Amino acid sequence: MTEELDFALVVRLRAVLSDRLATEADLRTLAEQADAWARTMRGQIYGSERRLEELTADPASALVEIGEELRRIEQLGAKLKELQLLLSEFGERAHQLRQAWLSDQSAAI
């Protein structure tokens, strides 16, 4: 389910970045959801790092479990980095859209 959420969010961010028009409400909702997803991934990374510390401290831990946590941290880190890049670009795009709205309103007055 988390992969579906991740994929859907990335698709919606990319749609706005590809010059799709969006309302202010759309921009705010998408920014909030992306921020929440980034916090969730940071929490998952933190949890995996703690688990990895526990596993490495226990000499009876299976190497397979350690490898799984390392892979999970690596995958989550890559996804978080991608999301942060998209969020940065999204912030710029949202600013452009807001400037255009203000210009249109000024011209209408």
C-alpha positions as CSV (number, residue, x, y, z in Angstrom):
1,M,0.0,0.0,0.0
2,T,2.8,2.4,0.8
3,E,4.2,1.9,-2.7
4,E,0.8,2.8,-4.2
5,L,0.7,6.0,-2.1
6,D,4.2,6.9,-3.1
7,F,3.5,6.3,-6.8
8,A,0.2,8.2,-6.8
9,L,1.8,11.2,-5.0
10,V,4.8,11.3,-7.4
11,V,2.5,11.1,-10.4
12,R,0.4,14.0,-9.1
13,L,3.6,16.1,-8.3
14,R,4.9,15.4,-11.8
15,A,1.6,16.4,-13.3
16,V,1.8,19.9,-11.7
17,L,5.4,20.2,-12.7
18,S,4.6,19.4,-16.3
19,D,2.6,22.6,-16.5
20,R,-0.7,21.2,-15.6
21,L,-2.9,23.9,-14.0
22,A,-3.8,23.5,-10.4
23,T,-5.9,25.4,-7.9
24,E,-4.6,26.9,-4.8
25,A,-6.4,24.2,-2.8
26,D,-4.8,21.5,-5.0
27,L,-1.3,23.0,-4.4
28,R,-1.8,23.2,-0.6
29,T,-3.2,19.7,-0.4
30,L,-0.5,18.2,-2.5
31,A,2.2,20.1,-0.5
32,E,0.8,18.8,2.7
33,Q,0.5,15.2,1.5
34,A,4.1,15.3,0.2
35,D,5.4,16.8,3.4
36,A,3.5,14.1,5.4
37,W,4.9,11.4,3.1
38,A,8.5,12.7,3.6
39,R,8.0,12.7,7.4
40,T,6.7,9.1,7.2
41,M,9.7,8.0,5.2
42,R,12.1,9.7,7.6
43,G,10.3,7.9,10.5
44,Q,10.7,4.6,8.6
45,I,14.4,5.2,8.0
46,Y,14.9,6.1,11.7
47,G,13.0,2.9,12.7
48,S,15.2,0.8,10.4
49,E,18.4,2.4,11.7
50,R,17.3,1.6,15.3
51,R,16.5,-2.0,14.2
52,L,19.9,-2.2,12.5
53,E,21.7,-1.1,15.7
54,E,19.8,-3.8,17.6
55,L,20.7,-6.4,15.1
56,T,24.4,-5.5,15.0
57,A,24.6,-5.4,18.8
58,D,23.3,-8.9,19.0
59,P,25.9,-11.5,17.9
60,A,23.1,-14.0,17.3
61,S,21.4,-11.9,14.7
62,A,21.2,-13.4,11.2
63,L,23.2,-11.7,8.5
64,V,20.1,-11.9,6.3
65,E,18.1,-9.7,8.7
66,I,20.9,-7.1,8.7
67,G,21.0,-7.1,4.9
68,E,17.3,-6.6,4.7
69,E,17.4,-3.6,7.0
70,L,20.3,-2.1,5.0
71,R,18.4,-2.6,1.8
72,R,15.3,-1.0,3.3
73,I,17.3,2.0,4.5
74,E,18.9,2.4,1.1
75,Q,15.6,2.1,-0.8
76,L,13.8,4.5,1.5
77,G,16.7,7.0,1.3
78,A,16.5,7.0,-2.5
79,K,12.8,7.5,-2.5
80,L,13.1,10.3,0.1
81,K,15.8,12.0,-2.0
82,E,13.6,11.8,-5.1
83,L,10.6,13.2,-3.1
84,Q,12.7,16.1,-1.8
85,L,13.8,17.0,-5.3
86,L,10.2,16.9,-6.5
87,L,9.1,19.0,-3.6
88,S,11.8,21.6,-4.3
89,E,10.7,21.8,-8.0
90,F,7.0,21.8,-6.9
91,G,7.7,24.8,-4.6
92,E,9.1,26.7,-7.5
93,R,6.2,25.7,-9.8
94,A,3.6,26.7,-7.1
95,H,5.3,30.1,-6.8
96,Q,5.0,30.6,-10.6
97,L,1.4,29.6,-10.6
98,R,0.6,32.0,-7.7
99,Q,2.5,34.8,-9.4
100,A,0.4,34.2,-12.6
101,W,-2.8,34.3,-10.6
102,L,-1.8,37.6,-9.0
103,S,-0.9,39.1,-12.3
104,D,-4.2,38.0,-13.8
105,Q,-6.1,39.5,-10.9
106,S,-4.1,42.8,-11.2
107,A,-4.8,42.9,-14.9
108,A,-8.6,42.4,-14.3
109,I,-8.7,45.4,-11.9
